Amino acid sequence: MARVSKAETESKLKALRYAVDKLKSESAPTSNLLTYDRVCRVANECELSKEWKTKISVASLKQPSTQDFKELKEEIQIFKEDVKKTKTLVTDKTKDAFKDLQDKVEILTYKLAESIDKELSYIEQLKEKDEEIRTLKAKRDAR
C-alpha cells in the first residue's frame, strides 16, 4: 500500500477496524471468525471500498508496514489466542448451553422484530381510522 494516498489509507483503516469489530462480535467464545481473509473480505465489501483504487490485500495485514496496520495485526492475533485459550477452558456442556442461548436470542430477536412490525401496522391503522373519523365529523358538521 505504498502508493496509496493518506485519505485512502485512513479509509481502509476505518474499514478494517469496522471489519475486525464486526467479526469479533459475530465470533463465539469457541469459534473464531476473525481471520485475515475474512477481515479483508468484510472490509472490501463495505461502502468505503467504492472510493479505493485497489482492494485491501491479505498480505498487507499479515506483513504490515505502518504502525496502524501492525496494531490491527496484533489485535487479530490477541483475539485468536484468547479464543484458543477459551476453547481449552470451556466444557462441551457449556458450549451446548451457550449455543442454546444464542439460538434463543436469535428466535427472540425475530419475534421482537415481528412484534414491532405489527405495532407499526396497528399505529398506521389507528391513524387511518382517526383521519376517517375526522373526515366523517367534518361532513356531519358541514350539514
N, C-alpha and C positions, 0 to 999 in steps of 0.2 A: 504494500500500500504506500510505497514511497512517493509516487507522483500524484497523490490524491490531495485535493485542496483541504484546508483546515476545516471548512464548513462541512465538507462531505465526511471527513474523518469523525467530526463531532456527531454528525447524523448517524453514522454507522455505529459509533459507541453507544449512542442512545438506543438504537435498535437492538444492539447486542445486550445491553442491560435489561431492556424490556423482555427479550427472549429468555435470558437467564432467570429473571424473576418469574416469568410465566411457567417455565419448565420446572422450577423449584416448587412452585405452588401445586403443580399437577403431579409431582412425584409423591410417592407414598414412602413411609419410613423404610420400607423393604424393597422398593423398586425405584431405581434412579432413571429418570427421563432426561436428566441433564448431561447430554453428551455433546462433544464438539460439533458433530454432524447435525444434530437436532437444533442446537443453538444457531448455527449458521442458516439452517433451513427456515426456522421461525423468523429470524432477523431479516432474511432476504425476501420473505413473503409479506413483511409489514408495509404499511403505506409509505414510509420514508424511503424505501428502496427504489421507488419510481424516479427519484431525483438523482440516483447514483449513476456514475459512468460504468462501474464494474460492481459485481456482486461481492459479498464477503466470502473469502475462501477459508476452508478449514485450517489450512496452513498458517494463516495469519493469527489464528487462535493458538495453535499448537506451538508455534515458534514466534511469539510476539516480539516486536521491535520497540514499541513505545511502552511507557510506564502504565498507561491506562489499559492497554491490552494485556500486559503482564498481570495486572491486578485482576482482570476478568479471568485469565487462565488460572490464577491462584484460587479465586473464588470457586471455580468449577472443580478444581482438584480437592479443595477442602470439603466441598459438598459430597463428592464421590467417596472420600474417606469416611465422612460421617455416616453415609448410607451403609457403607461396608461394615462399620462398627455396629450400627443398629441391627443389621441383618444377623450378626452373630449373637446379639443380645436378646432379640425378640423370639419368643417361642411360637410354634405353629398355632397354638391356641389363641395367642394374642393376635397373630396375623389374621386368623379367621374372624375373630371378633372385630378387628379393625375393618376388614373387608365388608363385613355385615353392616357396620356403622356407615361406611362410605355408601353402600347401596341404599340404606335408609335415607341418608342425606339427599342422595340423588332423587329418590322417589318423592320425598317431601318437597324438594325444590320444584319438581314438576307439578305436584299438587298445588303448591303455593302459586305458581305461575297460572295454573288453570283458574284458581280462585280469584286472582287479580283480574284475569280476563273477564270472568263472569261479573265481578263487581263493576268493572268499567262498562260492561254491556248494560247492566242494571242502571247505572248512573245515566247513561245515554238515553235509555228508555224513559227514565223519570224526567229528564229534560224535555224529551219529545212530548210526553203526557202533560207536563207543566205548560208547555207552549200551546198545546191543543186546548187546555183549559182556559188559558188567557185569551185565545182566539174566540172560543165559544162565549166567554164572558163579554168580550168586546162586541160581538154580534148581538148578544142579548141586550146589552146596554144601549146599543145603537137603535134598537127598535122603539 
